Structure formats: structure tokens, C-alpha cells
Amino acid sequence: MSVSAHLEELKRKHDALSDQVETEQRSPGSSDLDIAEMKKQKLKLKEEITRLTA
């Protein structure tokens, strides 16, 4: 897999997690722990994207 393809995949996953976090935050029965875990995953993806583009 090329670096650009890998970056696109990471960005796609990051965007999907962003949407999922927003949905969960609007849901009255959502778990704060689940949301926190998704945010951690999102941050890791963002860090990887930044590392690969630097």
C-alpha cells in the first residue's frame, strides 16, 4: 500500500469516527466511556496522519 493510499484510509477512518462520536454524543443512552475511547482512537489516527505528512 502506498503512503498516499494509507493516508486516505486513515483520513477515512478519522472522519467515520468523528461522525460516530457526534452521533453518540447526541444519543441520550450513550456511554461516556465509549465516547472517550472513540476520541482516543480518533486522536491516534490524527497523530499518525500528522506523522506521515510531516
C-alpha positions in Angstrom: 0.0 0.0 0.0 1.4 3.4 -0.9 1.8 6.1 1.6 -0.9 8.3 -0.1 -3.4 5.3 -0.1 -2.6 4.7 3.6 -3.2 8.4 4.4 -6.5 8.3 2.6 -7.5 5.3 4.6 -6.5 6.9 7.9 -8.4 10.1 7.0 -11.5 8.0 6.1 -11.4 6.2 9.5 -10.9 9.5 11.3 -13.9 11.0 9.5 -16.0 7.9 10.3 -15.1 8.1 14.0 -15.9 11.8 14.0 -19.4 11.1 12.7 -19.8 8.2 15.2 -18.7 10.4 18.2 -21.2 13.1 17.2 -24.0 10.6 16.9 -23.2 9.0 20.3 -23.0 12.4 22.0 -26.5 13.3 20.7 -27.8 9.9 21.9 -29.3 10.0 25.4 -28.2 6.5 26.3 -24.7 6.8 25.2 -21.8 5.8 27.4 -19.2 8.4 28.3 -16.6 5.6 28.4 -17.4 4.5 24.8 -17.2 8.1 23.6 -13.9 8.7 25.4 -12.5 5.5 23.8 -13.6 6.7 20.3 -12.0 10.0 20.9 -8.7 8.3 21.9 -8.8 6.3 18.7 -9.5 9.4 16.7 -6.6 11.2 18.3 -4.3 8.3 17.5 -5.4 8.4 13.9 -4.8 12.2 13.7 -1.3 11.7 15.2 -0.5 9.1 12.6 -1.8 11.3 9.8 0.4 14.2 11.1 3.4 11.9 11.4 3.1 10.7 7.8 2.5 14.2 6.4 5.4 15.9 8.2 
